[in-house]
Amino acid sequence: MAAIEDFGRWCPVPGVLHDVDSVDARDLLADCFYHAQHQTFTRMKQKMGTTWDEESVRKSVNGAIRSALTQVGGSWDEPTRADLMAAAQVLARRARSWGTPDDIIVAHQAEFGSVLERLKD
């Protein structure tokens, strides 16, 4: 099990929540997941003996977002609010299975919820 300090806390900068569209929200979901799971992805890449620089970790996070959106029948290019909500739930389940503490998951779900509240329809 990972240590709590292995998980970063993400909080959207208030300025980025102005005029958020679905692609912005998708990118903020990726940023949230990146901060929460950075160490998890880095450790997995190190164990596999693959590149684990920041760009590589970001690509893996984006892959996880794409995968979650696909799993819920959503679109990477044009996600809906419902797609993003469902994908966030998929990501939360994955994070939990990787040993992410519940308080970290709940905190990030709440922060991403604030993004979805601002999402322009």
Summary of the structure (lengths in Angstrom):
residues: 121
radius of gyration: 13.8
end to end distance: 39.5
largest distance: 42.9
contacts: 351
relative contact order: 0.20
helix: 71%
strand: 0%
